[in-house]
């Protein structure tokens, strides 16, 4: 698994450099400027428990071999972990984190309920290619994470702050946002390891086509980008046309990456294992 290890080390170095710039970007875009509060939409989940219940109901309707289901299973697990952390008072601002989880998950549930015509272009590839041949569960899981974090998370941060009368600079907001990194990163690593365990025979040769496609995607870099996106959105709140144009452009860019993560892979025929008699 030398290839995967090399990619992971390179990503960690890049994420460290990128993270150092995030705080400066937030300040430059005036993320601490107060804005008026807004009411949550009537269909927004009211608690993490309600989110988990709805996601479990939805999971029961998805075929086991469905690409969206591959992402859904991982995201349900992450949501359950966040719920446990919130119940254990692991966050600085438990009210904010519960609301953020509800807003964030609600955007994914909206994508599930949407039609092909109304669904955000950030999510379109995952739903359009959910039955694509030669695309494995790891790709679907990370493609869903890409759409949800790189597009939905910044939007959810702004909406949550507006609903609760917070700003991006309010005490605990940034710290709790970063605290979820460990939960998300752990879930992604579980999916990676599960996939690699499934191709344990000649693992480097069997896994490398998939890792070539997904190896450059980083959960930490995606969340840094989501925070920067939130600060841009915050600065554009008083300019609705520019705000809408920004969201459309970002959704398109995120959708392109999602589609790339779902590139079908071709596995070279493996030589028989020694002593197999093949």
N, C-alpha and C positions, 0 to 999 in steps of 0.2 A: 504493500500500500504506500510505496514511496511517493507516487505522484500526488495522492491525496494529501499526504503530510506536507509536501513542498508547497502545494497550493494554499493550505491552511496557514502556514507560516508567513507566506507572502501577504495574504489577506490581513493577518493580524498587524503586520507592519503598516500596511496602507490605512487600516482603520484607525490606528493610533495617531497617525499624522492627520487624518481627516477630522477626528474628534477634537483636536486642539483648536480647530478653526470654528467650531459650532457656536461656542459662547460669543465670539466676536460678531458672528453673523446675526445672532439674536439681538444683541445690543444695537447693531447698526440699523436693524429694521424695526426698532422701537417696540419690542414684544411686551414691554411693561406698560404701555399706554392703555388706560382703562377704556372699556367700551360698554355700551348698554347691555343689560341682561335680556335674554330671550327665553321664551317658554319651550320646553321640549315638545316634539310632535306627539300626537296622541297615541301613535303605534310604537313608540320607543319603549323597549323593555325597562321595567322599573327596578330590577335588581339582578345581580349575577345569577341567583337561583332561578329566576325566570328565564334568563338567557340559556342556562344549561338545560332546563326543561324543554324549551322550544328546540334547541339543537338536538337533543335526544329524540324528540318526535320526528324531526326531519331526517335524522340518520336512519331511522327505521324504514323510510321510504326509498332509500338509495340502494341500488344494486351494489354488491360487494366489489365488482370489477369496474365501477364507475370512477373516472378520474376526479370528479368533484368530491366524491366520497373519500378519496385518499387524503385530500386536504381537510375535509370536514372532520375526519376522525382525529387528526392531529390538533386541529383548532379547538375541538371540544375538550380534548385533554388539557390544552393550555388554559382554557377558560375555567375548567375545574380547579387547576392549580392556582390560578389567580384568586378564585373564590376561597380556597383554603388559606392563602396568604392574607387575604382581607379579613377573614374570620379570626386569624391569629394576630391581627393588628400589626402586620409586618410593614405597613406603609405609614408615611408621615401624615398623610391626609387621606384617611380611609373613605371619606365621603366623596372626594374628588376621584379616587381610583375606582370606586364602584360605579360612579356615573360614567367615567371614561370607558370602562369595560362595556357598559350597556350601550353607549353611543357607538363605540367601535364595532361591537358584535352586530348591532342593528344595521350597520351599513352592509355587512356581509349577508345578513338575512334578507335585506332589500335586494341584493344582487341575485339571491336564490329565487326570490319571488318575481323578479323582473322578466319581461319578455326579451327576445333577442333584439328587438328594435329599441327598447327603453333601457337596456342594461348599459352601464358605464363601459367605455372602451377599454378601461383598465382590466375589467373582468371578462370581456368578450372572448378572448382566446381560450381561457380555461373552460368555459361552458361550451364553446363551439367545438372544442377538440377533446371533450371529456371521454369519448370512445375511440380515440385515435389508436391505431395499431403501432407497435414498436415504441411506445412511450410508457415508462415505468412509473410506479407509485411515487418514488422519490422525486421525479420531475414534477408530477402533479402537486405534491405537497409543497414544494418550494415555489412553484408557479403561483399557487394560491397565496402563499406568504408574501410573495413579491407584490401582487395586486393589492392585498389587504394592507400591508405596511407602507409600501411606497406611495400608495394613493390614499387609502382610507384613513390611515393613522393621523396624518396632519390635519385632515378635515375633522376628525373626531376630537382632536385636541382643542381646536378652535371652538367647536360647538359646545364642548364640555365646559370650557372656561366661560363662554358667553352665558350658558344656562346657570352656572353657579356664581356668576359675578367675580370670577377670578381673572387674572392675566397670566401670561406665560412666565412672568417673573414672580408670581405669588409664592410664598413659602411652601416648600414641599412639592410643587408641581414638577419641576425638573428632576429632583431627586427620586420621586416615585416613578416618573417616566423611565429613568435609567434603571431602577430596581427591577423592572419587568424584563430587562435584557437577559438576566440570568435564567428566568423561567422560559422565555422564548428560545434562547440559545440551547438550553438543555433539551427542549422538545425537538428542535431541528436535529440535534446530534443523535437523539434516539432514532429518528427516522433514517438518518444516514447509516447508522450502525446496523439497523435492522435490514436495510437493503444490502449492505456489504456482507452480512451474515448469510443472506440468501444466495450469494454468488461466491461462497467460500472456495469452491473448487477453481483453481487457477485465478484467484481473485483479481490480480492486477490486470490480466488480459480481459476478463469478463466484465469488470466494472469500469474500465477506463473509458469506453464510449460514452457512458452516462456521466462520469465525472468530468469529462471534457466539456460537456454541455453545462452542468450545474456547478462545477468547481469554483467558478469565479464569483458566485453569489454569496453575499455575507449578510447575516442578520444584523450585525452591529452597524455596518455601513448603511443598511436600509433604514434603521431607526434614526441614525444621524440625519439622513436625508429627509426623513419624515419630520423631524424637529425643525429643520431649516424651512421645509415647505410650510409648516404651521406659522412660522414667523413671517413668511412672505404673505400668506393668506391674512394674517392679522393686520399687516400694513395695508392690505387692499380692501378692508371691510367697508371703507367709505366710498369705494369706487366699484359699484356692482358690475359694470360692464367689464372692467379690467379683471375683476375677481373671477367672473365666469369664464373669460378667455383664458386666464391662467389655469383654472381647473380643467378645461377642455384640453389644453396643450399638455398638461401633466398626465392626464388620463391616457392620452394617445401614446406618449413616450413610455409610460409604465406598461401599457398594453403590448408594445413592441418587445420589451424585455420578457414579459410573460410568455409571449409566443415563442421567443427564442429558447426559453427554458423548456419548452415542450417539443423541441426539435426531435423527430423520430431518430432512434439510434439503431445501428446495425451491428450485430455481434459477429465477430469473426468466428468461424468454426474452430472449436478447441480440439487440440490433440488429445487422444485418450490418456487418462491418467496412467502412470507406470503400474504395470501388473494388472491392468483392467482387462487385458485380453483383446482390446479393440484394435 
